[in-house]
Amino acid sequence: MSPKRHDVDGSFAVGSKHIAHVQRLDASAAAIALTETGRKVRVPRGVPGDTVQVEIVARGRKEIWTRLLRIDTPSKDRIDAPCKAIDRCGLCPWQNLKYREQLSSKGRILRELIHSQTAFASVPVHDPVGISPPLGYRTKVQMPAGGLPGALKLGFYAPRSHDFVAIQDCIVQHPVAEHVRHRVIGVLNRHQIAPYNEQTHSGDLRTVLVRVAEGTGQVAVVVVVRSYESVDWALLANELVAIEDVTGVWANENSGTGNAVLGPRTVHLGGARRLEDRIAGVTLQRTPTSFFQTNHRATELLVRTVSQMMPTAINTLLDLYGGGGLFSAMLADRTNTVHLIESNPDALASAKATLNDRPLQSATMHLGTAEDKLRHLLVEKTQVDAIVADPPRAGMSPDVIQSIHALDPKALVVVSCHPKRFVRDLAALQSTGYRLREVRSVDMFPHTHHLEAVGLLTR
């Protein structure tokens, strides 16, 4: 029997309880469900096919959010979440769904989004490639601090809030990172370091960041602090560097009051100044605070996907938003010349060190914004045969789109972790004369709605 399509709005007040039938997942942490009167609600940890009882906890202009009270009829695709903190922590909301169904749902969501554009209606959109097992994959641990001096805790925030949830063991973090972050907290507790308080803006420790270079086993530790001068971090550095598996230690000063995790100042405290990693057999140099993918196994799948979409021979490659040179390094064996544009100086230095060891005739590093440096390439009348672009979540600006059009590469591969902006940029590029040929994706973030999408455009 189909649900009725009417209800009395007052019956959906905060605190009211309802029976709901979970319909589908979309690009959100919570599933879409219909109540028995046909009202759409959001159900955290809902699995398509569930019949559940929920309580309304918040109402927005377009959404009604609920709390899952009881599962009356579980979906055939429901499983027990391997993490015991899933009802409190907002990191991995899809853990109750079988992994193959997670991949299928992500593929459907991406396909519907791409095909919603009339110009892309016939473009092949493949289901994402997943990793096995989908646990222990996060090689970047970034956890805010809570607790008390001498009894520090690390954790995450509850969904849609800044309510701190202490996490003892996190099953999606790399096991080496888990080992190291517990040892780091032990050192800081011995020195009575106080956690940062968001309300009073007091305390010292804001976040502990641990990065594992899985290809080599090297590990970086970054303590993010309100004020570098408030604690003798140089004294602590000897103890932190002495932790088993730790390769290098840094302090990052973040005195701001917003949500940014890292501040502008990073001080090297001891050990190695860079991490060396190996992805798909290629050696890379990395810094702990610059961008790098957080899933080693999925990153290998991603570079393989980009490599398969790129021409087999490239005279001049432009690596746009190039970071530490991941894609340039992987494509170097088929490329003569690389131009890499990156706005982060630490990442650019890592890219330079990485590409020095690759078989290229020349590699030119351009420090600055994509807009400015693309204009420079146009003024210099640089010939570009292919572009790989991995923009930030905000996507590409109209100026960047127009500069790409003016450079006129034969092939363009766009990588994105934000599907809506990905589609926006693809449509803008197609309006300049490019044609979207296919879209592939990689599951960089199992148990979440996020994925890494890759599109190939040609003239």
Order of alpha helices (4+ residues) and beta strands (2+ residues): beta-beta-beta-beta-beta-alpha-beta-beta-beta-alpha-beta-beta-alpha-beta-beta-beta-beta-alpha-beta-alpha-beta-alpha-beta-alpha-beta-alpha-beta-alpha-beta-beta
